[in-house]
Amino acid sequence: MKKFLTLFSFVLLLLFASYYYLNRAGYLNKKIVINLSSPLPFSLSLNQNPTVSTLDLWNPTKAHGESASLDLTAKSAIAYDLTTNQVLLDKNPTEKLPMASLTKVMTAIIALEHPLPSNQYLVKSSYLVGNDSMGLDVGEVLTLNDLLYGLVLHSGNDAAETLAGNFPGGKTAFIKAMNDKAQALGLSNTHFTNPTGLEGDGNQYTTAYDLLVITRYALENFPIFDQVISTFDYTIPSTSTHKEYDLENETNLLTSYPGVVGVKDGYTDEAGLCLDTYLDYKDHKIIAIILGSDDRRGEMKEILDYSLESEGVTPPPHD
């Protein structure tokens, strides 16, 4: 019995010493985050290892309802400062709405997370859909970067369909990957049925809040995405597999509102005028999104001005 008590006392002493050491070292106060692979197939990436934390997903401060400070025609809007981590303005931010070509932000994410090892994307006739295009011809072969410039600068539906069609498993698998990614990011109010944003089935929708999360993810994980969205004009030289392409960015505040880095605009009859904008000005990084507007350019300028003023920053002179 005496030996048992001695052993028991020794174990207690050892446990206490271990606890004291770990606590002093700070290990007991550290957040434990377990990273699991994204549920997307074919996780080949030249840019990053696509992982999503199951315990540390980015959940921006929830929007609180309609802002009375601006009279917007937009059905939904949100402005969020990534620097201060707060909502600056919102209107119906969680209402499910069609997103038109803002879809292509997620299209770019999936393409970047799963590039073809050959980096050779073949254009087929079935990929030439819709009015907006970069002008691809059947039989041409382009690289991922080439198609990204056409996807963003010219809002190329043909570029989006080519990226999706060359995905392992084809377009159906690509769309599944888009929806899987939305779920992995914790977004339950977003659903994709195509990679372009063209409507007609009524089942493709998102929210301003969800688009905020998607846009931040693209900006923070893919340097090439940042480079593409901030480019005003770009020439893809001709090669033995394709003709030359001269592309110009259609994001209409890129050259008229100082600090706007760009992202994406979109329009369909069903979605109305949509705009996803990233502003980096005077140490404030702001993502602002408009869905279903009658005047996306004018209202986005109002939102950006209001957002900066609400944080004590004088907006830049702009057109």
C-alpha positions as CSV (number, residue, x, y, z in Angstrom):
1,M,0.0,0.0,0.0
2,K,2.8,2.4,0.9
3,K,4.5,1.7,-2.5
4,F,1.2,2.4,-4.3
5,L,0.8,5.8,-2.5
6,T,4.3,6.7,-3.4
7,L,3.8,5.8,-7.1
8,F,0.4,7.7,-7.1
9,S,2.1,10.8,-5.6
10,F,4.9,10.7,-8.2
11,V,2.3,10.5,-11.1
12,L,0.4,13.5,-9.7
13,L,3.6,15.5,-9.4
14,L,4.6,14.6,-13.0
15,L,1.1,15.7,-14.3
16,F,1.3,19.0,-12.4
17,A,4.8,19.7,-13.7
18,S,3.7,19.0,-17.3
19,Y,0.7,21.2,-16.9
20,Y,2.8,24.0,-15.5
21,Y,5.4,23.8,-18.4
22,L,2.8,23.7,-21.1
23,N,0.8,26.6,-19.6
24,R,4.0,28.8,-19.2
25,A,5.0,27.9,-22.8
26,G,1.6,29.1,-24.1
27,Y,0.6,25.8,-25.7
28,L,-2.6,25.5,-23.7
29,N,-3.9,28.8,-25.0
30,K,-3.2,28.1,-28.7
31,K,-6.1,27.5,-31.0
32,I,-6.0,24.1,-32.6
33,V,-7.0,24.1,-36.2
34,I,-7.3,21.0,-38.3
35,N,-6.9,21.5,-42.0
36,L,-8.7,19.0,-44.2
37,S,-8.4,18.7,-48.0
38,S,-11.1,20.5,-49.8
39,P,-13.8,18.0,-51.0
40,L,-12.9,18.7,-54.6
41,P,-11.5,16.0,-56.8
42,F,-8.2,16.2,-58.7
43,S,-6.4,18.5,-56.3
44,L,-3.5,19.3,-58.5
45,S,-2.4,22.9,-58.1
46,L,0.6,24.9,-59.2
47,N,-0.4,27.9,-57.0
48,Q,-1.4,26.4,-53.6
49,N,-2.6,23.4,-51.7
50,P,-6.4,23.9,-51.6
51,T,-7.3,23.4,-48.0
52,V,-10.2,24.7,-45.9
53,S,-10.1,24.8,-42.2
54,T,-13.0,23.0,-40.5
55,L,-12.6,25.1,-37.4
56,D,-11.5,28.4,-38.7
57,L,-13.6,29.2,-41.8
58,W,-13.7,33.0,-42.5
59,N,-17.1,34.2,-41.2
60,P,-17.2,38.0,-41.7
61,T,-19.3,40.0,-39.3
62,K,-22.8,39.2,-40.2
63,A,-24.6,42.0,-42.0
64,H,-27.4,43.5,-40.0
65,G,-30.1,44.5,-42.6
66,E,-30.7,47.4,-44.9
67,S,-28.6,50.6,-44.6
68,A,-30.7,53.7,-44.6
69,S,-27.8,55.9,-45.5
70,L,-28.0,55.4,-49.3
71,D,-31.0,55.1,-51.6
72,L,-30.0,52.2,-53.8
73,T,-31.9,50.7,-56.7
74,A,-29.8,47.5,-56.2
75,K,-31.8,44.6,-54.8
76,S,-28.8,43.6,-52.7
77,A,-25.5,45.2,-51.7
78,I,-22.7,44.9,-49.2
79,A,-19.5,46.7,-48.5
80,Y,-16.9,45.2,-46.1
81,D,-13.6,46.4,-44.9
82,L,-11.1,43.6,-44.7
83,T,-8.7,45.8,-42.8
84,T,-11.1,46.6,-39.9
85,N,-13.2,43.5,-40.3
86,Q,-16.5,45.2,-40.3
87,V,-19.6,45.7,-42.5
88,L,-19.7,49.3,-43.7
89,L,-23.0,49.1,-45.6
90,D,-25.5,46.5,-46.5
91,K,-28.9,46.0,-48.1
92,N,-30.6,42.6,-48.2
93,P,-27.2,41.0,-48.0
94,T,-28.5,37.4,-47.6
95,E,-31.2,37.5,-50.2
96,K,-30.7,34.8,-52.9
97,L,-30.4,36.3,-56.3
98,P,-29.0,35.5,-59.7
99,M,-25.4,36.7,-60.2
100,A,-24.8,36.8,-63.9
101,S,-21.1,36.8,-64.8
102,L,-20.0,37.3,-61.2
103,T,-20.2,33.5,-61.4
104,K,-16.8,33.7,-63.1
105,V,-15.0,34.4,-59.9
106,M,-15.8,30.9,-58.7
107,T,-15.0,29.6,-62.2
108,A,-11.5,31.1,-61.9
109,I,-11.1,29.6,-58.4
110,I,-11.9,26.0,-59.6
111,A,-9.7,26.4,-62.7
112,L,-6.7,27.7,-60.6
113,E,-7.1,25.0,-57.9
114,H,-7.1,22.2,-60.5
115,P,-4.9,23.1,-63.5
116,L,-4.3,20.6,-66.2
117,P,-0.8,19.1,-65.9
118,S,-0.3,19.7,-69.7
119,N,-1.6,23.3,-69.4
120,Q,-3.2,22.8,-72.8
121,Y,-6.9,23.6,-73.1
122,L,-8.6,22.6,-76.4
123,V,-11.5,24.7,-77.7
124,K,-14.5,22.7,-79.0
125,S,-17.6,24.0,-80.8
126,S,-19.9,23.3,-77.8
127,Y,-17.9,25.9,-75.8
128,L,-18.9,28.8,-77.9
129,V,-22.0,30.1,-76.1
130,G,-23.5,33.5,-75.3
131,N,-22.7,36.9,-76.6
132,D,-19.8,37.8,-74.3
133,S,-16.7,36.1,-75.6
134,M,-12.9,36.5,-76.0
135,G,-13.3,35.2,-79.5
136,L,-12.1,31.7,-79.4
137,D,-12.1,29.5,-82.5
138,V,-12.7,25.8,-82.6
139,G,-9.5,23.7,-82.5
140,E,-7.4,26.4,-80.8
141,V,-5.3,25.4,-77.8
142,L,-4.6,28.0,-75.0
143,T,-3.0,28.0,-71.6
144,L,-4.8,28.5,-68.3
145,N,-3.4,32.0,-67.9
146,D,-4.5,32.9,-71.4
147,L,-8.1,31.8,-70.6
148,L,-8.1,33.6,-67.3
149,Y,-7.5,36.9,-69.0
150,G,-10.3,36.2,-71.5
151,L,-12.6,35.1,-68.7
152,V,-12.1,38.3,-66.6
153,L,-11.3,41.1,-69.1
154,H,-13.8,40.2,-71.7
155,S,-16.1,38.2,-69.5
156,G,-15.6,35.4,-72.0
157,N,-18.3,32.7,-71.8
158,D,-16.2,30.8,-74.3
159,A,-13.3,30.9,-71.9
160,A,-15.5,29.7,-69.0
161,E,-16.9,26.8,-71.1
162,T,-13.4,25.9,-72.3
163,L,-12.1,25.7,-68.7
164,A,-15.0,23.7,-67.6
165,G,-15.0,21.4,-70.6
166,N,-11.4,20.5,-70.2
167,F,-11.8,19.7,-66.5
168,P,-11.3,16.0,-65.6
169,G,-14.8,14.6,-65.8
170,G,-15.9,17.4,-68.0
171,K,-18.3,20.3,-67.4
172,T,-20.6,18.3,-65.1
173,A,-17.7,17.5,-62.8
174,F,-16.5,21.2,-63.0
175,I,-19.9,22.4,-61.8
176,K,-20.0,19.9,-59.0
177,A,-16.6,21.2,-58.0
178,M,-18.0,24.8,-57.9
179,N,-20.8,23.7,-55.6
180,D,-18.5,21.6,-53.5
181,K,-16.2,24.6,-53.0
182,A,-19.1,26.8,-52.0
183,Q,-20.0,24.2,-49.4
184,A,-16.4,23.9,-48.2
185,L,-16.3,27.7,-47.7
186,G,-19.4,27.4,-45.5
187,L,-21.8,29.0,-48.0
188,S,-25.3,27.4,-47.9
189,N,-27.0,30.1,-50.0
190,T,-25.0,29.7,-53.2
191,H,-25.7,27.2,-56.0
192,F,-24.2,26.9,-59.5
193,T,-25.6,25.2,-62.6
194,N,-23.1,26.6,-65.2
195,P,-19.6,28.2,-65.2
196,T,-20.7,31.4,-67.1
197,G,-23.6,33.0,-65.3
198,L,-26.0,32.7,-68.2
199,E,-29.4,32.2,-66.7
200,G,-32.5,30.3,-67.9
201,D,-32.8,27.5,-65.4
202,G,-33.6,29.6,-62.3
203,N,-31.4,27.4,-60.1
204,Q,-28.2,29.5,-60.2
205,Y,-28.1,32.0,-57.3
206,T,-26.0,33.5,-54.5
207,T,-26.1,36.3,-52.0
208,A,-24.0,39.5,-51.7
209,Y,-22.7,38.0,-48.4
210,D,-21.6,34.8,-50.1
211,L,-19.9,36.6,-52.9
212,L,-18.0,38.6,-50.4
213,V,-16.5,35.3,-49.0
214,I,-15.9,33.9,-52.5
215,T,-14.1,37.1,-53.6
216,R,-11.9,37.3,-50.6
217,Y,-10.9,33.7,-51.0
218,A,-9.9,34.4,-54.6
219,L,-7.9,37.5,-53.8
220,E,-6.0,36.0,-50.9
221,N,-5.1,32.7,-52.4
222,F,-4.2,33.3,-56.1
223,P,-1.7,36.0,-57.0
224,I,-2.5,35.5,-60.7
225,F,-6.1,36.4,-60.0
226,D,-5.0,39.7,-58.4
227,Q,-2.8,40.3,-61.4
228,V,-5.6,39.6,-64.0
229,I,-8.3,41.6,-62.4
230,S,-6.0,44.7,-62.1
231,T,-5.0,44.6,-65.8
232,F,-6.6,47.1,-68.0
233,D,-5.5,45.8,-71.4
234,Y,-3.6,42.6,-72.3
235,T,-2.3,41.0,-75.5
236,I,-1.9,37.3,-75.9
237,P,0.6,36.8,-78.7
238,S,-0.2,34.4,-81.4
239,T,1.4,30.9,-81.3
240,S,1.2,27.8,-83.5
241,T,-1.9,26.8,-81.6
242,H,-4.0,30.0,-81.5
243,K,-4.3,33.5,-83.0
244,E,-3.4,36.8,-81.2
245,Y,-5.9,38.2,-78.7
246,D,-6.1,41.9,-77.7
247,L,-8.2,42.1,-74.6
248,E,-9.5,45.1,-72.6
249,N,-10.9,45.1,-69.1
250,E,-14.6,45.8,-69.0
251,T,-14.7,46.5,-65.2
252,N,-15.8,50.1,-65.5
253,L,-14.3,51.7,-62.4
254,L,-10.8,50.3,-62.8
255,T,-9.5,53.5,-64.5
256,S,-12.0,56.0,-63.2
257,Y,-12.0,55.5,-59.4
258,P,-8.5,55.7,-57.8
259,G,-7.7,52.6,-55.7
260,V,-10.1,50.3,-57.4
261,V,-8.2,47.1,-58.2
262,G,-11.1,45.6,-60.2
263,V,-12.8,42.3,-60.0
264,K,-15.9,41.6,-62.2
265,D,-19.1,43.0,-63.6
266,G,-22.1,41.1,-65.0
267,Y,-25.5,41.4,-66.6
268,T,-28.4,39.3,-67.7
269,D,-32.1,40.2,-68.0
270,E,-32.8,38.1,-65.0
271,A,-29.9,39.3,-62.8
272,G,-29.9,43.0,-63.8
273,L,-26.7,45.0,-63.5
274,C,-24.2,43.4,-61.0
275,L,-20.7,44.5,-59.9
276,D,-18.1,43.0,-57.6
277,T,-15.4,45.6,-56.7
278,Y,-12.2,45.5,-54.7
279,L,-10.8,48.9,-53.4
280,D,-7.4,49.3,-51.9
281,Y,-7.1,52.9,-50.7
282,K,-5.4,54.7,-47.8
283,D,-4.8,51.5,-45.9
284,H,-8.3,50.2,-46.3
285,K,-9.1,47.1,-48.3
286,I,-12.8,47.1,-49.2
287,I,-14.9,44.6,-51.1
288,A,-18.2,45.9,-52.3
289,I,-20.9,44.0,-54.2
290,I,-24.1,45.1,-56.0
291,L,-26.7,42.7,-57.3
292,G,-29.7,43.7,-59.4
293,S,-28.9,47.4,-59.9
294,D,-30.3,49.9,-62.4
295,D,-27.0,51.9,-62.2
296,R,-24.2,49.7,-61.0
297,R,-21.4,52.2,-61.8
298,G,-23.1,55.2,-60.1
299,E,-24.2,53.2,-57.1
300,M,-20.8,51.6,-56.6
301,K,-19.2,55.0,-56.6
302,E,-21.7,56.1,-53.9
303,I,-21.0,52.9,-51.9
304,L,-17.3,53.4,-52.0
305,D,-17.5,57.1,-51.1
306,Y,-19.8,56.3,-48.2
307,S,-17.6,53.4,-47.0
308,L,-14.5,55.5,-46.9
309,E,-16.3,58.5,-45.3
310,S,-17.7,56.2,-42.6
311,E,-14.2,55.4,-41.6
312,G,-12.9,59.0,-41.6
313,V,-11.2,58.8,-45.0
314,T,-11.8,61.4,-47.7
315,P,-12.7,59.6,-50.9
316,P,-10.5,60.3,-53.9
317,P,-11.5,62.6,-56.7
318,H,-13.1,60.5,-59.5
319,D,-15.2,60.7,-62.6
